[in-house]
Amino acid sequence: MNSRSILDQLDSILKEQHRPEEEIKKIRSAYDFAASWHKGQYRISEEPYIVHPVEVANILANLQADTDTICAALLHDILEDTDTKPEQIKELFGEDVLNLVNGVTKLSKYSFNSKEERQAENFRKMFLAMAEDVRVIFLKLADRLHNMRTLNYMAPHKQKEIAQETVEIFAPLANRLGMGKIRAELEDLSLRYLNPEKYFEIAQLVAQSKAERDLTVQAIIDKINSSLKNMNIEAVITGRAKNYNSIYNKMTRQQKSYQDLYDITAARIVVDNEKECYEVLGVIHSAFKPIPGRFKDYIAMPKSNLYRSLHTSVIGPRGKPLEVQIRTHEMHDVAEFGIAAHWRYKESGGSTRSSSDVDMKFSWLRKLIEFQQDIKDAQEYVNSVKLDLFSDQVFVFSPKGDVIDLPSGATPIDFAYRIHTEVGHKCVGALVNGRIVSLDSKLKNGDIIEILTSKQAKPRLGWINIVVTNQARNRIRQWFKKNLRDDNISQGKTNLELEVGKAAFEDHVKSGKLLEVAGQLSYPTEEDLYAALGYGELSITKVTNKLKSAEIVPQVRYARSTSKKGNQVIEGLEGMLYHLSKCCAPVPGEPIVGVVTRSRGVSVHREECKSLNTVDSERIMYINWAQTDTTRVYVTKILVEVIDRLGVFKDVLGKISDHRANITSANIKTRNKTFALIEVEIEITDIEHLNKITSSITSVSDVVSVKRQQSTVQRSSH
């Protein structure tokens, strides 16, 4: 299909939705702008590139997304793949559209040490952008859905890689947001590439059973139609099979064949209002024998993703078990499109449940961002996202009747920390359904939980091994980090010394290797590293592996050293043209190497710079910092993430001034209701100076993390 016919399809959808003419004009302008910039670009399928943005826009139009989101869909690859300037988008389509395009573009514009790190940071960025504006994820899901629809053009190994990522991240995310229709298609398309044999087998079986489903639906209509007419209820009754991936999971989990599964077909009855849902339920139970224990009222107790419906299982008209779902038209819309439907009703002033209720349902997103701030390791971040966000859920009640969703396997301690950090810290016991239980008990659906607290109570370090939520684990670690720092330092140091041996430990300290490893792991000082080992944030294995890798000296070519002159910075490069690499921004005191370039002399890099992985070892020189004069300073930028409070900016700048570092620029940006980012450009003399500053900043109350930005400028203070 060419781009013009797809655009006509988009026009048709917009007109059917009776969108104002000025909005349609804006969308067409976005298409014209994108088409002009993507002209001459083609996808692997050999289609013009513009086809992809238009298809993404079509998906969003079918979700009835707002005009700015559809414009952003048409423009979503333009900053990454063309020379378009952000200012052009802002001028032509407004700041809202630019922010949406940026929200998607930023996710792929990073360079990382490994695929896992790249994936983790991309998802961290995605969640942050999503928290700022949920429409970012509508865009991302629509983009992924069209990419999955055209995945057949990719190489087989890429197909499996993308499908695996989709089924692990994007399909569960769509499910968590209540976007059932998109989730089902993403899951089915993933199954097609991960297990094609099963996919096509199930597809064929579902197609063959369509006639039977149609007969079942007609039999239901014939049986209840007169009752519904007598009650003046207009109902739409349809039959459907579960999506292929759900059927595959049931077959695998229950070790049954397709023919032995009885709940793969469901009848859906859609009515006008909530009262009629319960009236239809009575009609169904009168006409067909209900199966005990199979009734679920998701209207009275909605799922955490906004899903509302009545579910019941009965012995159907053909003598087989049958699931029946009963809902209103609005509930059906939300079941298909989730938060996208809520957004639509909210924008149009419709009658969805209150905003506060919806905000509570999606508070997990804000909480996820809050308790992920402390995680430094990329893979740990990905794993915790999958656990806290995408694992099977249990739904429990507070004594006030609030529904709390937690990962399967959660304990009363997880519940306590989900209620409030202080409730977790002061927890001494728990009542589940009125009975005292141990704190490592596993919670079940429907449990009513009451936490017993004491003012004198404190967390126990062993809880880290009991809880399953990352939120609880981080809060416990933070308490020990803040309250028992000296004990943690002593414990961590002792454990590391026992692991590597006393002599080796002392060698690592004297040679500076341990400080170097601490820096690589984002700990400014050795004491910070010991403390992290002590309270369980960092594993000893990770430290010992780093120490071992530091002992493996790469094969390098040594440069002949001559006498130092004046304020010579690099020993071994006397009389040679050289420059400090911008990619890793080395500072005196850090281990460095030189890379011989064709036209710019020697490029000086940090020894652990990621770009060295692709450099031929023959081009690498061993070099050292010279003993330079003290008039030379280096301008570097540090990024300080803080909990936003009055005075935190002043406190951070005060710590920098305490170390006699000149501040050349400083600003603070609010990221959301809880966090802010302080960017400070400072003048330093060497790495030791920088480490002292960052260590001092970490001692400030409400500082979450301190990182050095990857750019440093050499400057003379004369």
Stockholm file with secondary structure:
# STOCKHOLM 1.0

chainA/1-718         MNSRSILDQLDSILKEQHRPEEEIKKIRSAYDFAASWHKGQYRISEEPYIVHPVEVANILANLQADTDTICAALLHDILEDTDTKPEQIKELFGEDVLNLVNGVTKLSKYSFNSKEERQAENFRKMFLAMAEDVRVIFLKLADRLHNMRTLNYMAPHKQKEIAQETVEIFAPLANRLGMGKIRAELEDLSLRYLNPEKYFEIAQLVAQSKAERDLTVQAIIDKINSSLKNMNIEAVITGRAKNYNSIYNKMTRQQKSYQDLYDITAARIVVDNEKECYEVLGVIHSAFKPIPGRFKDYIAMPKSNLYRSLHTSVIGPRGKPLEVQIRTHEMHDVAEFGIAAHWRYKESGGSTRSSSDVDMKFSWLRKLIEFQQDIKDAQEYVNSVKLDLFSDQVFVFSPKGDVIDLPSGATPIDFAYRIHTEVGHKCVGALVNGRIVSLDSKLKNGDIIEILTSKQAKPRLGWINIVVTNQARNRIRQWFKKNLRDDNISQGKTNLELEVGKAAFEDHVKSGKLLEVAGQLSYPTEEDLYAALGYGELSITKVTNKLKSAEIVPQVRYARSTSKKGNQVIEGLEGMLYHLSKCCAPVPGEPIVGVVTRSRGVSVHREECKSLNTVDSERIMYINWAQTDTTRVYVTKILVEVIDRLGVFKDVLGKISDHRANITSANIKTRNKTFALIEVEIEITDIEHLNKITSSITSVSDVVSVKRQQSTVQRSSH
#=GR chainA/1-718 SS CCHHHHHHHHHHHHHHTTCCHHHHHHHHHHHHHHHHHSTTCBCTTSSBTTHHHHHHHHHHHHTTCCHHHHHHHHHTTHHHHSCCCHHHHHHHHCHHHHHHHHHHHGGGCCCCSSHHHHHHHHHHHHHHHHHHCTHHHHHHHHHHHHHHHTGGGSCHHHHHHHHHHIIIIIHHHHHHTTCHHHHHHHHHHHHHHHSHHHHHHHHHHHHHTHHHHHHHHHHHHHHHHHHHHHTTCCCEEEEEECCHHHHHHHHHHHTCCGGGCSSSEEEEEEESSHHHHHHHHHHHHHHSEECTTCCEETTTSCCTTSCCCEEEEEECTTSSEEEEEEEEHHHHHHHHHTHHHHHHHHHHTCCCSCHHHHHHHTHHHHHHHHHHTTCCCHHHHHHHHHHHHHSCEEEEECTTCCEEEEETTCCHHHHHHHHCHHHHHTEEEEEETTEEECTTCCCCTTCBEEEEECTTCCCCGGGGGTCCCHHHHHHHHHHHHHHCHHHHHHHHHHHHHHHHCHHHHHHHHHHTHHHHHHHHTTCSSHHHHHHHHHTTSSCHHHHHHHHHHHHSCCCCEECCCCCCCTTCCEETCTTSCEEECTTTCCCTTSCEEEEECSSSCEEEEETTCGGGGGSCGGGEEECEECCCCTTEEEEEEEEEEEECCTTHHHHHHHHHHHTTCEEEEEEEEECSSSEEEEEEEEEESSHHHHHHHHHHHHTSTTEEEEEEEEEEEEEECC
#=GC SS_cons         CCHHHHHHHHHHHHHHTTCCHHHHHHHHHHHHHHHHHSTTCBCTTSSBTTHHHHHHHHHHHHTTCCHHHHHHHHHTTHHHHSCCCHHHHHHHHCHHHHHHHHHHHGGGCCCCSSHHHHHHHHHHHHHHHHHHCTHHHHHHHHHHHHHHHTGGGSCHHHHHHHHHHIIIIIHHHHHHTTCHHHHHHHHHHHHHHHSHHHHHHHHHHHHHTHHHHHHHHHHHHHHHHHHHHHTTCCCEEEEEECCHHHHHHHHHHHTCCGGGCSSSEEEEEEESSHHHHHHHHHHHHHHSEECTTCCEETTTSCCTTSCCCEEEEEECTTSSEEEEEEEEHHHHHHHHHTHHHHHHHHHHTCCCSCHHHHHHHTHHHHHHHHHHTTCCCHHHHHHHHHHHHHSCEEEEECTTCCEEEEETTCCHHHHHHHHCHHHHHTEEEEEETTEEECTTCCCCTTCBEEEEECTTCCCCGGGGGTCCCHHHHHHHHHHHHHHCHHHHHHHHHHHHHHHHCHHHHHHHHHHTHHHHHHHHTTCSSHHHHHHHHHTTSSCHHHHHHHHHHHHSCCCCEECCCCCCCTTCCEETCTTSCEEECTTTCCCTTSCEEEEECSSSCEEEEETTCGGGGGSCGGGEEECEECCCCTTEEEEEEEEEEEECCTTHHHHHHHHHHHTTCEEEEEEEEECSSSEEEEEEEEEESSHHHHHHHHHHHHTSTTEEEEEEEEEEEEEECC
//
